[in-house]
């Protein structure tokens, strides 16, 4: 192990929490896909993955220890999620690398030691030592915050879904224009009648000529995250109408391109959802998607800070989600 690794190996680690780093499940704050997340930690993206154990040493310094005993960490997480105690004590032989800091916010601290802080840099460490890990700034907006927001929507799907009205929708037509329609009403014609804006007249013509509507979006919602002890974030909705955005079209087109050129492992992930559905999480350049295969989708864009853009189930979205699910990495 490197000098940094020895610093924590010679001291007790008070374990506070742990997460998996595998192609099917990893802290998305680290990257769009599994290889990118591994690179961020200086790890080889091996197929079996790692467990990331976060804790404090005897002086209170924050450490993240990557171990190759993935099953051990998975059992610990499952036990904690069920409200059971589990003593996560990795064998030293399973330690792959120890990194200063935490990549996620952790609200708890070890008793009887100093408050969490970054360890003192090791003067004997080589120049390739990574700076201390730290969670992204919650007051900023960028790829990390966008991905965390999508994770939060996925974990609180029911809360977000019930906010979307089934009566009024903002439909995005194939040419990128939009019109507002109400269930039971006819779509506006080529003359723009009933269109919500002058730019929506052309969309009305397309909506009646047999073309599939690729997506339907409603008002965007703002993200106001709170973080719990595991680093997971809660979303507090804040109404923020945003209308149709070209980024929605771009993100859906790039997601569809994955079907012809599969992305790196973990760029698309599929997890359990009620019934026979699956929850899809996908990321791409400047966008994140969370969707249910039996329902709709939500998009977050780098160019729309804090906004959640619902994408309603249209003519082609179900097929896209089914195809993405077939490509996705799944928890074993």
C-alpha positions as a LaTeX table, in Angstrom:
\begin{tabular}{lrrr}
\hline
Residue & $x$ (\AA) & $y$ (\AA) & $z$ (\AA) \\
\hline
Unk1 & 0.00 & 0.00 & 0.00 \\
Unk2 & 1.05 & 3.61 & $-0.50$ \\
Unk3 & 2.00 & 5.96 & 2.30 \\
Unk4 & $-1.58$ & 7.21 & 2.48 \\
Unk5 & $-2.83$ & 3.65 & 2.77 \\
Unk6 & $-0.38$ & 2.87 & 5.56 \\
Unk7 & $-1.58$ & 5.90 & 7.52 \\
Unk8 & $-5.01$ & 4.38 & 8.00 \\
Unk9 & $-3.89$ & 0.73 & 8.00 \\
Unk10 & $-1.88$ & 1.32 & 11.17 \\
Unk11 & $-4.86$ & 2.86 & 12.94 \\
Unk12 & $-8.36$ & 1.72 & 13.78 \\
Unk13 & $-11.11$ & 2.82 & 11.43 \\
Unk14 & $-14.43$ & 3.64 & 13.04 \\
Unk15 & $-16.88$ & 2.65 & 10.33 \\
Unk16 & $-19.79$ & 5.05 & 9.81 \\
Unk17 & $-21.35$ & 3.94 & 6.54 \\
Unk18 & $-20.57$ & 2.13 & 3.30 \\
Unk19 & $-21.65$ & 2.05 & $-0.34$ \\
Unk20 & $-21.12$ & $-0.26$ & $-3.28$ \\
Unk21 & $-18.96$ & 0.59 & $-6.28$ \\
Unk22 & $-20.05$ & $-1.85$ & $-8.99$ \\
Unk23 & $-21.26$ & $-1.49$ & $-12.59$ \\
Unk24 & $-24.87$ & $-1.74$ & $-11.40$ \\
Unk25 & $-24.62$ & 0.42 & $-8.29$ \\
Unk26 & $-22.13$ & 3.16 & $-7.46$ \\
Unk27 & $-22.11$ & 6.70 & $-6.05$ \\
Unk28 & $-23.14$ & 8.65 & $-9.14$ \\
Unk29 & $-21.48$ & 11.73 & $-7.66$ \\
Unk30 & $-18.21$ & 10.18 & $-8.88$ \\
Unk31 & $-19.09$ & 9.96 & $-12.57$ \\
Unk32 & $-21.56$ & 9.16 & $-15.33$ \\
Unk33 & $-20.58$ & 5.49 & $-15.39$ \\
Unk34 & $-18.69$ & 2.83 & $-13.46$ \\
Unk35 & $-15.29$ & 3.25 & $-15.16$ \\
Unk36 & $-15.43$ & 7.02 & $-14.60$ \\
Unk37 & $-16.28$ & 6.49 & $-10.92$ \\
Unk38 & $-13.32$ & 4.13 & $-10.52$ \\
Unk39 & $-10.95$ & 6.56 & $-12.23$ \\
Unk40 & $-12.08$ & 9.30 & $-9.83$ \\
Unk41 & $-10.82$ & 7.12 & $-6.97$ \\
Unk42 & $-7.70$ & 5.84 & $-8.70$ \\
Unk43 & $-9.09$ & 2.30 & $-8.93$ \\
Unk44 & $-9.03$ & $-0.24$ & $-11.71$ \\
Unk45 & $-12.61$ & $-0.73$ & $-13.04$ \\
Unk46 & $-12.64$ & $-4.48$ & $-12.44$ \\
Unk47 & $-15.81$ & $-6.41$ & $-13.27$ \\
Unk48 & $-16.53$ & $-7.47$ & $-9.69$ \\
Unk49 & $-16.35$ & $-3.97$ & $-8.25$ \\
Unk50 & $-15.55$ & $-2.73$ & $-4.77$ \\
Unk51 & $-17.06$ & $-1.77$ & $-1.47$ \\
Unk52 & $-16.38$ & 1.74 & $-0.18$ \\
Unk53 & $-16.19$ & 1.96 & 3.61 \\
Unk54 & $-16.32$ & 5.45 & 5.11 \\
Unk55 & $-15.18$ & 6.18 & 8.64 \\
Unk56 & $-12.78$ & 8.02 & 10.94 \\
Unk57 & $-9.40$ & 7.08 & 12.33 \\
Unk58 & $-8.36$ & 7.49 & 15.96 \\
Unk59 & $-7.68$ & 11.19 & 15.43 \\
Unk60 & $-11.06$ & 11.81 & 13.79 \\
Unk61 & $-9.74$ & 12.11 & 10.24 \\
Unk62 & $-12.08$ & 11.16 & 7.41 \\
Unk63 & $-11.15$ & 8.11 & 5.32 \\
Unk64 & $-12.73$ & 6.15 & 2.50 \\
Unk65 & $-11.39$ & 2.60 & 2.22 \\
Unk66 & $-11.96$ & 0.60 & $-0.97$ \\
Unk67 & $-12.11$ & $-3.14$ & $-0.38$ \\
Unk68 & $-12.56$ & $-6.02$ & $-2.82$ \\
Unk69 & $-14.96$ & $-7.94$ & $-0.54$ \\
Unk70 & $-18.12$ & $-6.66$ & $-2.24$ \\
Unk71 & $-20.37$ & $-9.28$ & $-0.61$ \\
Unk72 & $-19.35$ & $-8.16$ & 2.88 \\
Unk73 & $-20.35$ & $-4.56$ & 2.17 \\
Unk74 & $-23.58$ & $-5.64$ & 0.45 \\
Unk75 & $-24.63$ & $-7.68$ & 3.50 \\
Unk76 & $-23.83$ & $-4.76$ & 5.80 \\
Unk77 & $-25.88$ & $-2.31$ & 3.73 \\
Unk78 & $-28.83$ & $-4.72$ & 3.54 \\
Unk79 & $-28.73$ & $-5.21$ & 7.31 \\
Unk80 & $-28.60$ & $-1.50$ & 8.03 \\
Unk81 & $-31.46$ & $-0.84$ & 5.61 \\
Unk82 & $-33.54$ & $-3.35$ & 7.59 \\
Unk83 & $-32.73$ & $-1.58$ & 10.85 \\
Unk84 & $-30.40$ & $-4.34$ & 12.02 \\
Unk85 & $-26.97$ & $-3.91$ & 13.54 \\
Unk86 & $-24.00$ & $-5.18$ & 11.58 \\
Unk87 & $-20.35$ & $-4.90$ & 12.54 \\
Unk88 & $-18.59$ & $-4.12$ & 9.28 \\
Unk89 & $-14.97$ & $-5.04$ & 9.92 \\
Unk90 & $-13.11$ & $-5.63$ & 6.65 \\
Unk91 & $-10.08$ & $-7.88$ & 6.69 \\
Unk92 & $-6.85$ & $-5.98$ & 6.01 \\
Unk93 & $-6.16$ & $-8.35$ & 3.11 \\
Unk94 & $-9.27$ & $-7.07$ & 1.35 \\
Unk95 & $-8.14$ & $-3.42$ & 1.42 \\
Unk96 & $-7.32$ & $-2.15$ & $-2.07$ \\
Unk97 & $-6.80$ & 1.51 & $-1.34$ \\
Unk98 & $-7.44$ & 4.05 & 1.40 \\
Unk99 & $-8.31$ & 7.57 & 0.37 \\
Unk100 & $-8.53$ & 10.68 & 2.54 \\
Unk101 & $-11.94$ & 12.31 & 2.87 \\
Unk102 & $-15.46$ & 11.18 & 1.99 \\
Unk103 & $-17.07$ & 11.46 & $-1.46$ \\
Unk104 & $-20.52$ & 11.77 & 0.12 \\
Unk105 & $-21.87$ & 13.85 & 2.96 \\
Unk106 & $-22.08$ & 11.83 & 6.18 \\
Unk107 & $-24.16$ & 13.38 & 8.96 \\
Unk108 & $-22.91$ & 11.15 & 11.80 \\
Unk109 & $-19.55$ & 11.01 & 13.53 \\
Unk110 & $-17.65$ & 8.46 & 15.59 \\
Unk111 & $-17.95$ & 8.92 & 19.37 \\
Unk112 & $-14.92$ & 9.62 & 21.48 \\
Unk113 & $-12.74$ & 11.08 & 18.72 \\
Unk114 & $-12.22$ & 14.52 & 17.25 \\
Unk115 & $-14.79$ & 16.00 & 14.88 \\
Unk116 & $-14.48$ & 14.76 & 11.29 \\
Unk117 & $-11.72$ & 16.51 & 9.39 \\
Unk118 & $-9.37$ & 15.86 & 6.49 \\
Unk119 & $-6.19$ & 14.01 & 7.48 \\
Unk120 & $-2.84$ & 15.77 & 7.47 \\
Unk121 & $-1.11$ & 15.24 & 4.11 \\
Unk122 & 1.55 & 12.53 & 4.18 \\
Unk123 & 4.94 & 14.13 & 3.35 \\
Unk124 & 6.22 & 10.77 & 2.05 \\
Unk125 & 3.31 & 10.27 & $-0.34$ \\
Unk126 & 4.03 & 10.35 & $-4.06$ \\
Unk127 & 2.84 & 13.11 & $-6.36$ \\
Unk128 & 0.00 & 10.91 & $-7.62$ \\
Unk129 & $-1.83$ & 11.02 & $-4.29$ \\
Unk130 & $-5.40$ & 12.24 & $-4.74$ \\
Unk131 & $-6.61$ & 15.29 & $-2.82$ \\
Unk132 & $-9.10$ & 14.58 & $-0.02$ \\
Unk133 & $-12.47$ & 13.46 & $-1.28$ \\
Unk134 & $-15.35$ & 15.81 & $-0.60$ \\
Unk135 & $-19.06$ & 15.91 & $-1.47$ \\
Unk136 & $-20.13$ & 18.44 & $-4.10$ \\
Unk137 & $-21.15$ & 21.92 & $-3.05$ \\
Unk138 & $-24.93$ & 21.85 & $-2.47$ \\
Unk139 & $-25.18$ & 25.53 & $-3.42$ \\
Unk140 & $-23.63$ & 24.94 & $-6.86$ \\
Unk141 & $-24.95$ & 23.11 & $-9.92$ \\
Unk142 & $-22.98$ & 20.83 & $-12.17$ \\
Unk143 & $-22.74$ & 17.19 & $-13.29$ \\
Unk144 & $-22.34$ & 15.81 & $-9.76$ \\
Unk145 & $-25.33$ & 17.72 & $-8.38$ \\
Unk146 & $-27.37$ & 16.80 & $-11.45$ \\
Unk147 & $-26.69$ & 13.09 & $-10.97$ \\
Unk148 & $-27.42$ & 13.28 & $-7.25$ \\
Unk149 & $-30.71$ & 15.00 & $-8.04$ \\
Unk150 & $-31.68$ & 12.19 & $-10.40$ \\
Unk151 & $-30.82$ & 9.62 & $-7.73$ \\
Unk152 & $-33.05$ & 11.47 & $-5.29$ \\
Unk153 & $-35.96$ & 11.51 & $-7.75$ \\
Unk154 & $-35.51$ & 7.76 & $-8.25$ \\
Unk155 & $-35.63$ & 7.12 & $-4.51$ \\
Unk156 & $-38.75$ & 9.29 & $-4.11$ \\
Unk157 & $-40.54$ & 8.37 & $-7.32$ \\
Unk158 & $-44.03$ & 8.21 & $-5.79$ \\
Unk159 & $-43.72$ & 11.72 & $-4.33$ \\
Unk160 & $-42.63$ & 13.18 & $-7.66$ \\
Unk161 & $-45.09$ & 11.22 & $-9.76$ \\
Unk162 & $-48.12$ & 12.37 & $-7.80$ \\
Unk163 & $-47.23$ & 15.99 & $-8.54$ \\
Unk164 & $-47.67$ & 15.48 & $-12.29$ \\
Unk165 & $-51.20$ & 16.31 & $-13.41$ \\
Unk166 & $-52.92$ & 13.81 & $-15.69$ \\
Unk167 & $-55.11$ & 16.58 & $-17.11$ \\
Unk168 & $-52.78$ & 19.22 & $-18.49$ \\
Unk169 & $-49.65$ & 18.30 & $-20.41$ \\
Unk170 & $-47.07$ & 20.21 & $-22.41$ \\
Unk171 & $-46.43$ & 18.02 & $-25.44$ \\
Unk172 & $-43.07$ & 18.21 & $-27.20$ \\
Unk173 & $-43.48$ & 17.35 & $-30.89$ \\
Unk174 & $-40.84$ & 15.78 & $-33.12$ \\
Unk175 & $-39.70$ & 19.13 & $-34.47$ \\
Unk176 & $-38.97$ & 20.43 & $-30.97$ \\
Unk177 & $-41.93$ & 22.81 & $-30.79$ \\
Unk178 & $-44.61$ & 22.47 & $-28.13$ \\
Unk179 & $-48.25$ & 22.95 & $-27.40$ \\
Unk180 & $-50.37$ & 22.70 & $-24.32$ \\
Unk181 & $-53.32$ & 20.32 & $-24.48$ \\
Unk182 & $-55.91$ & 19.04 & $-22.06$ \\
Unk183 & $-57.08$ & 15.46 & $-21.97$ \\
Unk184 & $-60.21$ & 15.12 & $-24.09$ \\
Unk185 & $-59.37$ & 18.17 & $-26.21$ \\
Unk186 & $-58.18$ & 17.92 & $-29.78$ \\
Unk187 & $-54.65$ & 18.93 & $-30.54$ \\
Unk188 & $-54.35$ & 22.38 & $-32.12$ \\
Unk189 & $-54.40$ & 22.47 & $-35.91$ \\
Unk190 & $-51.92$ & 23.92 & $-38.33$ \\
Unk191 & $-53.40$ & 27.35 & $-37.87$ \\
Unk192 & $-52.25$ & 27.35 & $-34.24$ \\
Unk193 & $-55.74$ & 27.43 & $-32.73$ \\
Unk194 & $-55.61$ & 26.62 & $-28.99$ \\
Unk195 & $-51.80$ & 26.90 & $-29.05$ \\
Unk196 & $-50.23$ & 28.24 & $-25.86$ \\
Unk197 & $-47.67$ & 30.34 & $-27.73$ \\
Unk198 & $-47.06$ & 31.64 & $-31.27$ \\
Unk199 & $-44.19$ & 29.17 & $-31.71$ \\
Unk200 & $-46.46$ & 26.19 & $-31.12$ \\
Unk201 & $-48.50$ & 26.38 & $-34.31$ \\
Unk202 & $-46.17$ & 24.11 & $-36.28$ \\
Unk203 & $-46.24$ & 21.57 & $-33.48$ \\
Unk204 & $-49.99$ & 21.34 & $-33.79$ \\
Unk205 & $-49.67$ & 20.44 & $-37.44$ \\
Unk206 & $-47.20$ & 17.67 & $-36.65$ \\
Unk207 & $-49.31$ & 16.28 & $-33.81$ \\
Unk208 & $-52.11$ & 15.39 & $-36.21$ \\
Unk209 & $-50.16$ & 13.97 & $-39.13$ \\
Unk210 & $-49.47$ & 10.55 & $-37.65$ \\
Unk211 & $-45.97$ & 11.24 & $-36.31$ \\
Unk212 & $-45.11$ & 9.73 & $-32.95$ \\
Unk213 & $-44.73$ & 12.21 & $-30.14$ \\
Unk214 & $-41.40$ & 11.33 & $-28.64$ \\
Unk215 & $-41.91$ & 13.02 & $-25.28$ \\
Unk216 & $-44.36$ & 15.09 & $-23.36$ \\
Unk217 & $-43.10$ & 17.42 & $-20.69$ \\
Unk218 & $-44.81$ & 19.35 & $-17.94$ \\
Unk219 & $-43.51$ & 22.13 & $-15.74$ \\
Unk220 & $-40.03$ & 21.72 & $-14.33$ \\
Unk221 & $-39.45$ & 21.50 & $-10.61$ \\
Unk222 & $-36.53$ & 22.81 & $-8.60$ \\
Unk223 & $-34.25$ & 20.66 & $-6.52$ \\
Unk224 & $-33.68$ & 21.61 & $-2.90$ \\
Unk225 & $-31.62$ & 18.75 & $-1.46$ \\
Unk226 & $-31.22$ & 17.62 & 2.13 \\
Unk227 & $-28.64$ & 14.96 & 2.92 \\
Unk228 & $-28.97$ & 12.08 & 5.39 \\
Unk229 & $-26.25$ & 10.08 & 7.13 \\
Unk230 & $-25.64$ & 7.82 & 4.13 \\
Unk231 & $-25.14$ & 10.66 & 1.70 \\
Unk232 & $-28.49$ & 10.10 & 0.01 \\
Unk233 & $-30.36$ & 13.30 & $-0.75$ \\
Unk234 & $-33.99$ & 14.20 & $-0.25$ \\
Unk235 & $-35.76$ & 16.41 & $-2.74$ \\
Unk236 & $-38.01$ & 19.23 & $-1.63$ \\
Unk237 & $-40.05$ & 20.29 & $-4.67$ \\
Unk238 & $-40.30$ & 23.94 & $-5.61$ \\
Unk239 & $-42.57$ & 24.84 & $-8.48$ \\
Unk240 & $-40.60$ & 26.42 & $-11.32$ \\
Unk241 & $-42.32$ & 26.37 & $-14.71$ \\
Unk242 & $-39.75$ & 25.94 & $-17.46$ \\
Unk243 & $-41.65$ & 24.90 & $-20.59$ \\
Unk244 & $-40.18$ & 22.78 & $-23.34$ \\
Unk245 & $-36.40$ & 22.82 & $-23.54$ \\
Unk246 & $-34.27$ & 21.67 & $-26.50$ \\
Unk247 & $-32.10$ & 19.79 & $-24.03$ \\
Unk248 & $-34.95$ & 17.32 & $-23.56$ \\
Unk249 & $-34.83$ & 16.40 & $-27.24$ \\
Unk250 & $-31.06$ & 16.19 & $-27.20$ \\
Unk251 & $-31.00$ & 13.95 & $-24.12$ \\
Unk252 & $-33.62$ & 11.58 & $-25.54$ \\
Unk253 & $-31.76$ & 11.40 & $-28.86$ \\
Unk254 & $-28.51$ & 10.58 & $-27.10$ \\
Unk255 & $-30.24$ & 7.97 & $-24.95$ \\
Unk256 & $-31.62$ & 6.38 & $-28.12$ \\
Unk257 & $-28.13$ & 6.40 & $-29.63$ \\
Unk258 & $-27.04$ & 4.08 & $-26.81$ \\
Unk259 & $-29.08$ & 1.36 & $-28.50$ \\
Unk260 & $-26.73$ & 1.41 & $-31.51$ \\
Unk261 & $-23.52$ & 2.09 & $-29.60$ \\
Unk262 & $-23.74$ & 0.73 & $-26.03$ \\
Unk263 & $-22.11$ & 3.08 & $-23.51$ \\
Unk264 & $-19.59$ & 2.14 & $-20.79$ \\
Unk265 & $-20.83$ & $-0.13$ & $-17.96$ \\
Unk266 & $-23.03$ & 1.64 & $-15.47$ \\
Unk267 & $-24.06$ & 4.48 & $-17.80$ \\
Unk268 & $-27.48$ & 2.76 & $-17.82$ \\
Unk269 & $-28.68$ & 1.05 & $-14.65$ \\
Unk270 & $-31.85$ & $-0.89$ & $-13.92$ \\
Unk271 & $-33.25$ & $-1.57$ & $-10.48$ \\
Unk272 & $-36.37$ & $-2.96$ & $-8.85$ \\
Unk273 & $-39.71$ & $-1.16$ & $-9.08$ \\
Unk274 & $-43.20$ & $-2.22$ & $-7.94$ \\
Unk275 & $-45.01$ & $-4.78$ & $-10.05$ \\
Unk276 & $-43.24$ & $-5.91$ & $-13.18$ \\
Unk277 & $-41.67$ & $-2.50$ & $-13.82$ \\
Unk278 & $-38.05$ & $-1.46$ & $-13.57$ \\
Unk279 & $-36.49$ & 1.83 & $-12.55$ \\
Unk280 & $-34.07$ & 3.13 & $-15.18$ \\
Unk281 & $-31.21$ & 5.49 & $-14.37$ \\
Unk282 & $-29.20$ & 6.75 & $-17.31$ \\
Unk283 & $-26.64$ & 9.51 & $-17.70$ \\
Unk284 & $-25.03$ & 11.26 & $-20.62$ \\
Unk285 & $-23.15$ & 14.43 & $-21.51$ \\
Unk286 & $-25.00$ & 17.15 & $-19.61$ \\
Unk287 & $-28.11$ & 15.12 & $-18.71$ \\
Unk288 & $-29.49$ & 12.52 & $-16.32$ \\
Unk289 & $-32.63$ & 10.43 & $-16.68$ \\
Unk290 & $-34.74$ & 8.54 & $-14.19$ \\
Unk291 & $-37.74$ & 6.59 & $-15.47$ \\
Unk292 & $-40.12$ & 3.73 & $-14.82$ \\
Unk293 & $-40.59$ & 1.27 & $-17.65$ \\
Unk294 & $-44.36$ & 1.26 & $-17.07$ \\
Unk295 & $-44.70$ & 5.01 & $-16.70$ \\
Unk296 & $-42.92$ & 8.27 & $-17.53$ \\
Unk297 & $-39.47$ & 9.77 & $-17.12$ \\
Unk298 & $-37.75$ & 12.76 & $-15.55$ \\
Unk299 & $-34.74$ & 14.58 & $-16.99$ \\
Unk300 & $-32.19$ & 16.86 & $-15.34$ \\
Unk301 & $-29.92$ & 19.05 & $-17.47$ \\
Unk302 & $-26.70$ & 20.86 & $-16.72$ \\
Unk303 & $-28.08$ & 23.89 & $-18.55$ \\
Unk304 & $-31.22$ & 23.96 & $-16.37$ \\
Unk305 & $-29.85$ & 24.34 & $-12.83$ \\
Unk306 & $-32.02$ & 22.66 & $-10.24$ \\
Unk307 & $-34.87$ & 21.87 & $-12.61$ \\
Unk308 & $-36.63$ & 18.52 & $-12.91$ \\
Unk309 & $-38.22$ & 18.11 & $-16.35$ \\
Unk310 & $-40.96$ & 15.46 & $-16.51$ \\
Unk311 & $-41.19$ & 13.53 & $-19.77$ \\
Unk312 & $-44.62$ & 12.01 & $-20.18$ \\
Unk313 & $-45.23$ & 8.65 & $-21.79$ \\
Unk314 & $-45.59$ & 9.22 & $-25.52$ \\
Unk315 & $-45.46$ & 7.12 & $-28.64$ \\
Unk316 & $-41.79$ & 6.15 & $-28.52$ \\
Unk317 & $-40.78$ & 6.53 & $-24.87$ \\
Unk318 & $-42.04$ & 3.04 & $-23.81$ \\
Unk319 & $-39.93$ & 1.34 & $-26.48$ \\
Unk320 & $-36.88$ & 3.40 & $-25.56$ \\
Unk321 & $-37.18$ & 2.52 & $-21.88$ \\
Unk322 & $-37.63$ & $-1.17$ & $-22.66$ \\
Unk323 & $-34.53$ & $-1.15$ & $-24.86$ \\
Unk324 & $-32.48$ & 0.72 & $-22.27$ \\
Unk325 & $-33.54$ & $-1.80$ & $-19.64$ \\
Unk326 & $-32.24$ & $-4.60$ & $-21.85$ \\
Unk327 & $-28.82$ & $-2.88$ & $-21.99$ \\
Unk328 & $-28.69$ & $-1.86$ & $-18.35$ \\
Unk329 & $-26.49$ & $-3.21$ & $-15.60$ \\
Unk330 & $-28.54$ & $-4.85$ & $-12.84$ \\
Unk331 & $-27.70$ & $-5.59$ & $-9.21$ \\
Unk332 & $-26.82$ & $-9.25$ & $-8.79$ \\
\hline
\end{tabular}
